[in-house]
Amino acid sequence: MDFDESKTKINLARAFAGECMGGARYQFIAKEAMSQGYSYISDTLKALAKNEMAHARVFYDHLLELSNGKLSNIEISAGYPFEDYELSNSLKNAAGAELSEAKNIYPTFAKIARDEGFIEVAKSFELISLVEKEHFEKLSLMDKKLKAKALYKSKESTKWECSNCGHYHEGKEPWKECPLCSYPQGYVMFQVEE
């Protein structure tokens, strides 16, 4: 199929735009997390933002390669959710967006690309879909723990580590202030997977 006439071209452009906006959204949420003293949440969100921009690059590179350097303006129509900066709402909404990409959007885009003969594009959509599922799980768990005031509590003894200096200890709860570098509890790394 001619790439310029394909649905895959539009889907790649939509995915590129969505990933760029997702990367920006995570930067905004990270700033809010930091303002509330949650350094480790902020760092995690910045890592997700970096992932989103890497995904955007994959989609952009496919667009450039398949257009043989003759890429021009691509008209797309897509919605984008705008919400407030409240941390818990932002985590929940971002998790929902990631789940939608993982379960619906990217698998659909992969099928279309495969049906149109763009196998490498289909593989990219499938692989990125798996990463988006992981993002959903991390964001959902952070949201759940934040709402339950359980970011820094564990039912079983676990390893807690300072993301600033690397100090660690085992226990059901970390310190309020790192005994080594005096950084606040918001720098403690907590499990973002169950």
C-alpha angles and dihedrals in degrees: 000000000000107000093218090058095044131107086222091070091056092043091052090050091048091047091048091052092045094051092048090051091045090053090052092047091054091050090053093047090046090055090051091048090051092049087057092050097256099131095162092051088049091051091048091051091049089053089052089049089053090051091051091052090049089053090049089053092052091053093044092050091052089051092051095045097046094045091055090230093304097107117145135169112321117205112219134173119207140141124239125196118236116195140161124274097249101137101226093045090048093051092048094047093046090050089053092051091050092049091051091052092046099046105028120008104044096038088052091047090048092053092049092048092049092048090050092050099254097128098165091051090050090052091051092052090049095049094045089049088061091052091049089054089055090049089052091052094048094047093046092051093047089050092047093048093044093051091047091047086236103123090113101033131085131184089220132038110276139171114266118193133188109237089209105052105006096242110153144177138176122246145102092275135024127230124281089227124020109254091215106044101010093233114152125258091264087079093060113112112232129187112275091187131058 
